[in-house]
């Protein structure tokens, strides 16, 4: 290509090129899973998946599908790398986080492949920032083996219904107990803290509940410290799907609408707290 | 030594408060120098405190409706005071909706800057909040320590970009690195850059323009 208009970075060598007119469509979603410094990025032609894990018991995934980007080109079947999420977020928000009109930063993201840094070009009002973030060896991520065929109970509700409950959770309680049942109390959140126990029940026919598919009564406990970061995702989302499978694993799927009205998903998987009495049996 | 001044205009009051608040953020203690037409807030370079110095010069006529001062003597018609800048900024916090603010140099047990804030009230009789801020009077023989710093000769001078953008960029860079590289040239271009093991970030500003210093290129000349 003698008359190439490509920038001198060697565009054709990039295994990933993605552009975004509004960088907040990426940064806001990533904030929903930002509770650890490190994240694994997994890129296919479908889009970008970013995974963060904690204590081998919690996994958060953010999906930013290719359609959200104005341009999204992946040269390989899949591209995986580990990156410092705090650094990535600082770079993406370098022009600030304000959502006032006229302050919209555009992003061009390039990656040349294994061993290369992730390069970000950000532009706002004629000012250009170039970031080269070193990538790291991707580590194996947990497979929660959560399949929809093993789901026992599922409730979809409007996020505002959970938002209040989660912001007022008794953090002195070690666990959050979730009861889902086809019969009363249908959907119950319980904590057992220093000041006593609290139970919060949602009636099945509440306006907040959009879908209620519970087949069996299940009561499971989850470490509150593990679930706490999911509040970030809850705050951004409009709907949330709460599911548990036959092993008591919890899946929280958050539907997040970005500034352009497009839908993205963030999901959290959490292991149940080990039941001591069961172990003793 | 005498000093009394009064601010009535809300705009002037807010502007003055903003200046004081900024100074309080930068320096624990600062020097207030009063002359017939100017006020100076200065922090002189002390390496032990990080080596930052500050020079803030205000025309009293831009802020005060009344301004009377008599210095230590006719030939040295100035006053130098040392004060905790936070106390001064706190006094102006109560002055947000004030009808008028008076500042006086008084002697109550020790030399004080007295800030009297006249607040409006519904009943018609106004309320006055008074703050006495202890100050140290700096003797004549030490005045030389508070001279205006000499700006070294420079090769490049450039207008800064929109400060809001620059602030945001520098704040993010501060999260990631302890030091920052600033580059500027005479073509109106400036770069801010950090480099660490994790990341390398460069922000390019263009078309900033360079101030015309003319023949006096190597000196800051004050009117």
Interface residues (C-beta under 8 A of the other chain):
Chain A: X84 X86 X87 X90 X91 X93 X94 X95 X96 X117 X124 X125 X126 X127 X128 X129 X130 X131 X132 X133 X134
Chain B: X161 X162 X164 X165 X168 X169 X172 X173 X175 X176 X197 X198 X199 X200 X201 X202 X203 X204 X205 X206 X207
